[in-house]
């Protein structure tokens, strides 16, 4: 019975989609960097990542750069009454000590504007994340299917 359970666990892990590469910059851990494929005529796209601060002091994501678009910004989406509003975070995004901040669809995210080419499924989008204290790090966002809700999982 124990061997069957181990085989079942191994088969489940092998069948799961591969996670994107994780990164480390000082006390910051950057995981699950991903984006969605975009239609051929799209001018914008979103980027998503999870940032964990393992340190004792706060840091701040202050800028995002990418060769994939003319402009990239840190944005938030939130409800204002019955209207969903999106805006740039002018002062960046604080990553408190001991906290995990998730950039995900429908909330905090990277906003790519004036895409130079569509994001194609299974490609990688290069991004530089710039932090106030830790400095800069280059990451690659794994491009998931159009409409994906989470990395590696299509929306149902």
Beta strands, then each sheet from edge to edge (+ up, - down):
strand 1: 23-25
strand 2: 28-36
strand 3: 44-53
strand 4: 59-65
strand 5: 69-80
strand 6: 83-88
strand 7: 93-95
strand 8: 100-103
strand 9: 109-115
strand 10: 124-131
strand 11: 135-144
sheet 1: 1+ 2- 3+ 8-
sheet 2: 1+ 2- 11- 10+ 4- 7+
sheet 3: 1+ 2- 3+ 9- 5+ 6-
end
